[in-house]
Amino acid sequence: MAGNYGRFQLDLPENDYADTAEENMFLEVVLDENVLNQIEEIICETNECKNEMMEASITASSTLNNDVMKSELSGPADPGLGKANMPTATVADNDQERFRKVTAADMNKYLDMNQSKSTKANTKWGMKIFQDWHTETYGNKLDMAQYSIDELKEKLGKFYCEARPKNAKTNDQELKQVPNTEYHKNTLKNIRAAINRHFHDLNREIDIVNGNEFKKGNKILDGLLKERMTTGQSRATKHKDIIELADLTKISSYFERVEFSPFILRRCVWFNIAIHFVTRGLECHHQLSTNSFEFKSDESGIEYVVMSHETRQKNFQGGLTNTEASYDKRMYANNKSNCPVKMLRLLLEKTDPNSTALFNQCVKEAIFKPEENKYWYNSKALGKSSFSCYMPDISKYANCTKRYTAHCLRATAINP
């Protein structure tokens, strides 16, 4: 369905080769062998002169250093001559240092950024469940920094079988109908991964997922999940809804009114960016600025837009192992009234020139009389949480058949 909103292609740069008249004339010149020999002789002589000058400079510097050392040992001949007047002995003293210097605090900061805030919160959540179980079962909490592998491997299998969720409140109607007495299989795997990360954070060489010492516990977990599958207790994984084609048509019609409402224009640009650059709708939009996009044309003359920088997202943290990125995708123009490239230009034109963020708060006067105001958005950027209501609002005002969330945008974009 994402194809209805543009084409996704890699933006591969092409090398430009410019043949100048001077280059053509140079290629047509035929050098005489004698001329070549003379040029080679001149080059050799020049290099020899440079070497001689370097040797002379080094010799002079060495002699000067020896004289200075002798004068310091025997006392200066001239009382006015001190160390402050000593000539420099090296040539590279005035050169700038090539490599930057970092402190221990910088190194710790980079190490801390290895994990996102959500990953750290997930680790804390998984460890709390494990510690709560151990306290209820054995009467005390574990010291994970000192706990032995032999004791841990015997308890993990028991923990996997006995772990139960609290009766947490949920807005999901389907989950309300199912007794929440067992953890979902993905949740159990998530808890195991959280415990494993905690050991790595403690710099302990323990791997409860792939380590040979923990094969027994993992086999118990595997058998538990298979037994639940056999008895019908295993719940299916619930994926995000894909926006139906009929609802996409309604949304497109809703966006045709962008020129009459600052709210609709802002939602339209947000929607188009999420669809074309395959984001979840809440991850990167607060990172975008007015300079985040470049307007280009392909070999057929069709205009398109690309991101000028990377943005941090759940599947693209900017580390060594990431492969997915949004900056190499394109958002193409079309002939519709709500053309995504046209709408992005309009948003930029209606934004206060002093603004740095792409999405900003609306000017109050422009909300009621947009045609009388040159700028619809001021220089106050929207917060990250502001985008959470965008897709539900679009679903409501476009009269969609169901209420969609921002996570549905990525599912719709990657759906074949």
C-alpha positions in Angstrom: 0.0 0.0 0.0 2.9 2.3 0.6 3.4 2.4 -3.2 0.3 4.7 -3.4 2.4 7.4 -1.7 5.6 7.2 -3.6 8.5 5.1 -4.6 11.3 3.9 -2.3 14.7 3.9 -4.0 18.3 4.1 -3.0 19.8 7.4 -3.7 23.1 6.5 -5.3 25.4 9.4 -6.1 26.9 9.7 -9.6 30.4 10.9 -10.3 30.7 13.9 -12.4 33.5 13.9 -15.0 34.2 17.2 -16.7 36.5 17.2 -19.7 38.0 20.6 -20.1 39.8 22.0 -23.1 43.0 22.2 -21.2 42.9 18.4 -20.5 42.3 17.6 -24.2 45.2 19.8 -25.2 47.4 18.1 -22.7 46.6 14.7 -24.0 47.4 15.8 -27.6 50.9 16.9 -26.7 53.7 14.5 -27.7 56.7 14.9 -25.5 60.1 14.5 -27.0 62.4 11.9 -25.3 65.0 14.5 -24.7 62.5 16.8 -23.0 61.5 14.0 -20.7 65.0 13.3 -19.7 65.6 16.9 -18.9 62.5 17.0 -16.8 63.6 13.9 -14.9 67.1 15.5 -14.3 65.5 18.7 -12.9 63.3 16.7 -10.6 66.2 14.7 -9.3 68.3 17.8 -8.7 65.4 19.4 -6.9 65.0 16.4 -4.6 68.7 16.3 -3.9 68.7 20.0 -3.0 65.8 19.4 -0.6 67.6 16.5 1.0 70.8 18.6 1.4 68.9 21.4 3.0 67.2 19.1 5.4 70.5 17.5 6.4 72.1 20.9 6.9 69.1 22.0 9.0 69.3 18.9 11.2 73.1 19.3 11.6 72.7 23.0 12.6 70.0 22.2 15.1 72.1 19.4 16.6 75.1 21.7 16.9 73.0 24.4 18.4 71.5 22.0 21.0 75.0 20.8 22.0 76.3 24.4 22.4 73.3 25.3 24.5 73.7 22.2 26.8 77.4 23.0 27.2 76.7 26.6 28.1 74.1 25.5 30.7 76.6 23.2 32.3 79.4 25.7 32.4 77.2 28.8 32.9 76.1 31.3 30.4 78.8 33.5 28.9 76.3 36.3 28.6 74.2 37.0 31.7 71.4 38.4 29.4 71.1 35.1 27.6 68.6 32.8 29.4 66.3 29.9 28.6 63.6 32.2 27.4 65.8 33.2 24.5 66.7 29.7 23.6 65.8 29.0 19.9 63.4 26.1 19.2 65.1 22.9 18.0 62.1 21.2 16.3 60.1 22.2 13.3 56.7 20.7 14.2 56.2 22.7 17.5 53.7 25.0 15.9 51.7 22.3 14.2 48.3 21.5 15.6 47.6 18.2 17.1 46.0 15.7 14.8 43.9 13.7 17.3 41.3 15.0 19.7 41.6 14.4 23.4 38.9 12.7 25.4 38.5 12.4 29.1 37.4 9.5 31.2 34.0 11.2 31.6 33.6 11.3 27.8 34.4 7.6 27.6 31.8 6.8 30.2 29.2 8.9 28.4 29.8 7.0 25.2 29.6 3.7 27.0 26.4 4.7 28.6 24.9 5.7 25.2 25.5 2.1 24.0 22.0 1.3 25.2 18.9 3.4 24.7 16.7 4.6 27.5 14.0 2.2 26.6 16.5 -0.7 26.7 17.7 0.3 30.1 14.1 0.5 31.4 13.4 -2.9 29.9 16.4 -4.4 31.7 15.3 -2.9 35.0 11.7 -4.2 34.4 12.9 -7.8 33.7 15.3 -7.8 36.7 12.5 -6.6 39.0 10.3 -9.6 38.0 13.2 -12.0 38.6 14.1 -10.4 42.0 10.4 -10.4 43.1 10.2 -14.1 42.3 13.4 -14.9 44.2 12.2 -12.9 47.2 8.9 -14.7 47.2 10.4 -18.1 46.7 13.6 -18.0 48.8 13.0 -15.0 51.1 15.8 -12.8 49.8 17.1 -10.9 46.8 20.1 -12.0 44.7 23.4 -10.2 44.6 23.9 -10.5 40.8 27.4 -9.2 41.0 28.5 -12.1 43.2 26.0 -14.9 42.6 27.6 -18.1 41.3 26.8 -19.7 37.9 26.2 -23.1 39.4 23.4 -21.8 41.7 22.0 -19.5 39.0 21.6 -22.2 36.3 19.6 -24.4 38.6 17.2 -21.6 39.5 16.5 -20.1 36.1 14.6 -23.2 34.8 12.4 -23.0 37.9 11.9 -19.3 37.4 10.7 -19.7 33.8 8.1 -22.2 34.9 6.8 -20.2 37.9 6.8 -16.7 36.5 3.3 -15.2 36.4 2.1 -11.6 35.5 0.2 -9.3 37.7 -3.4 -8.5 36.9 -2.4 -5.4 35.0 -5.0 -3.1 33.5 -5.2 -3.0 29.8 -7.2 -1.1 27.1 -7.0 -4.0 24.7 -10.5 -5.5 24.5 -9.1 -8.9 23.2 -6.8 -9.2 26.2 -9.6 -8.4 28.6 -11.5 -11.5 27.4 -8.5 -13.8 27.9 -7.4 -14.7 31.5 -4.0 -13.1 31.9 -2.5 -16.0 34.0 0.6 -16.7 31.9 3.3 -14.6 30.3 3.2 -14.5 26.5 6.1 -16.4 25.0 7.7 -13.2 23.7 7.5 -11.7 27.2 9.3 -14.7 28.7 12.0 -14.3 26.1 12.2 -10.6 26.8 12.6 -11.2 30.6 15.4 -13.7 29.8 17.2 -11.2 27.6 16.8 -8.5 30.3 18.6 -10.7 32.9 21.3 -11.5 30.3 21.9 -7.8 29.6 22.1 -7.1 33.4 25.0 -9.5 33.7 26.8 -7.8 30.8 26.2 -4.4 32.4 28.0 -5.8 35.5 30.9 -6.9 33.3 30.3 -10.5 34.1 31.1 -13.0 31.4 27.8 -14.8 31.7 25.4 -15.7 28.8 22.2 -17.3 29.9 20.8 -17.3 26.4 23.6 -19.1 24.5 26.0 -20.3 27.3 26.6 -24.1 27.6 26.1 -23.9 31.4 22.5 -22.8 30.9 21.4 -25.3 28.3 19.2 -27.1 30.8 17.3 -24.0 31.8 16.7 -23.1 28.1 15.5 -26.6 27.3 13.0 -26.3 30.2 11.8 -23.0 28.7 11.5 -24.5 25.3 9.5 -27.5 26.6 7.2 -25.2 28.6 6.3 -23.1 25.5 5.7 -26.3 23.4 3.5 -27.7 26.1 1.4 -24.5 26.1 1.1 -24.7 22.4 -0.2 -28.3 22.6 -2.8 -27.4 25.3 -4.0 -24.3 23.6 -2.6 -21.9 26.2 -0.2 -20.1 23.9 -1.6 -16.8 22.7 -0.9 -15.6 19.2 1.3 -12.6 18.7 -0.9 -9.5 18.0 0.6 -7.3 15.2 -0.3 -3.7 14.4 -3.2 -3.1 12.1 -2.5 -2.3 8.4 -4.4 0.7 7.2 -7.1 -0.6 4.8 -7.2 0.7 1.2 -10.6 2.2 1.7 -9.3 4.1 4.7 -6.3 5.3 2.9 -8.6 6.8 0.3 -10.5 8.6 3.0 -7.3 9.9 4.5 -6.2 11.1 1.1 -9.5 13.0 0.7 -9.2 14.5 4.1 -5.7 15.8 3.3 -7.1 17.7 0.3 -8.2 20.4 2.7 -4.6 21.2 3.8 -4.7 24.7 2.4 -7.5 25.7 4.8 -6.2 24.4 8.1 -2.8 24.5 9.8 -3.8 21.3 11.7 -4.5 19.3 8.6 -1.3 20.5 6.9 0.8 19.5 9.9 -0.8 16.1 10.1 -0.5 15.6 6.4 3.3 16.2 6.3 3.7 14.0 9.4 1.8 11.2 7.8 3.7 11.4 4.5 7.1 11.4 6.2 6.1 8.3 8.3 4.9 6.4 5.2 7.6 7.3 2.8 10.6 7.1 5.2 9.1 4.0 6.9 9.0 5.2 10.5 6.7 4.3 13.4 5.4 7.9 13.5 6.6 8.7 17.0 10.4 8.1 16.8 12.1 10.6 14.6 9.7 13.5 13.9 10.8 15.5 17.0 14.4 15.2 15.6 13.6 16.9 12.3 14.5 20.4 11.5 13.7 22.8 8.7 17.0 21.7 7.1 16.4 18.0 7.4 15.3 17.5 3.8 16.8 18.1 0.3 14.7 18.7 -2.8 16.1 16.9 -5.9 15.1 15.6 -9.3 15.8 12.2 -10.8 16.9 11.4 -14.4 13.4 11.7 -15.6 12.9 15.1 -14.1 10.5 14.0 -11.4 11.1 15.9 -8.1 11.7 14.0 -4.9 12.8 14.6 -1.3 15.5 12.9 0.7 16.6 13.2 4.3 19.9 15.2 4.7 20.9 13.4 8.0 20.2 10.2 10.0 17.6 10.0 12.7 17.7 7.8 15.7 14.9 5.2 15.8 14.1 1.9 17.5 15.7 -0.2 14.7 18.4 2.4 13.9 20.3 3.5 16.9 23.4 4.6 14.9 25.7 1.9 16.2 28.0 -0.6 14.6 25.4 -3.3 13.9 22.6 -1.2 12.4 21.6 -1.7 8.8 18.3 0.0 8.4 18.2 3.7 7.8 15.6 6.2 6.5 18.0 8.8 5.0 18.5 6.7 1.8 14.8 6.6 0.9 12.9 9.0 -1.3 9.5 10.8 -1.2 8.4 11.5 -4.7 6.1 14.2 -6.0 2.8 13.4 -7.8 0.1 15.2 -9.6 -2.4 15.1 -6.8 -3.5 18.2 -4.9 -2.1 16.8 -1.7 1.3 15.9 -3.3 3.7 15.1 -0.4 6.5 17.2 -1.8 4.2 20.1 -2.4 2.8 19.8 1.2 6.3 19.8 2.7 7.2 23.0 0.8 4.0 24.6 2.0 4.7 23.7 5.6 8.2 25.2 5.3 6.7 28.4 3.8 4.1 28.7 6.5 6.7 28.3 9.3 8.4 31.2 11.1 11.8 31.8 9.6 13.4 31.9 13.1 12.2 28.3 13.7 14.7 25.4 13.7 12.3 22.5 14.2 10.1 21.2 11.4 7.0 20.7 13.5 6.0 23.7 15.6 3.0 25.1 17.5 0.3 26.9 15.6 -0.1 30.6 15.6 -3.5 31.3 17.3 -4.6 33.8 14.7 -3.9 31.4 11.9 -6.1 28.7 13.4 -9.2 30.8 12.8 -8.1 32.9 9.8 -5.4 31.1 8.0 -5.9 33.0 4.8 -5.0 36.3 6.5 -1.8 35.1 8.1 1.5 34.6 6.3 2.9 32.2 8.9 0.8 29.4 10.4 3.5 28.1 12.8 5.7 29.9 15.3 9.2 28.9 16.5 8.1 26.8 19.5 8.8 23.1 18.6 6.3 20.4 19.4 7.2 17.8 22.1 7.8 14.2 21.3 4.5 13.1 22.9 2.5 15.6 20.8 2.6 13.2 17.8 0.8 10.3 19.7 -2.6 11.7 19.0 -2.0 12.5 15.3 -3.0 9.1 13.8 -6.1 8.7 16.0 -7.2 12.3 15.1 -6.7 11.5 11.4 -8.7 8.3 11.8 -11.5 10.3 13.5 -11.7 13.3 11.1 -11.3 11.2 8.0 -14.1 8.8 9.1 -12.0 5.7 8.9 -13.5 2.3 9.7 -11.3 1.9 12.8 -9.0 3.8 15.1 -5.4 3.6 13.9 -2.3 4.4 15.8 1.1 5.7 14.8 2.6 2.2 14.8 0.2 1.2 12.0 2.1 3.5 9.6 5.2 1.4 9.5 3.1 -1.8 9.1 1.3 -0.1 6.2 4.5 1.1 4.6 6.3 -2.3 4.6 3.1 -4.3 3.6 3.6 -5.6 0.0 
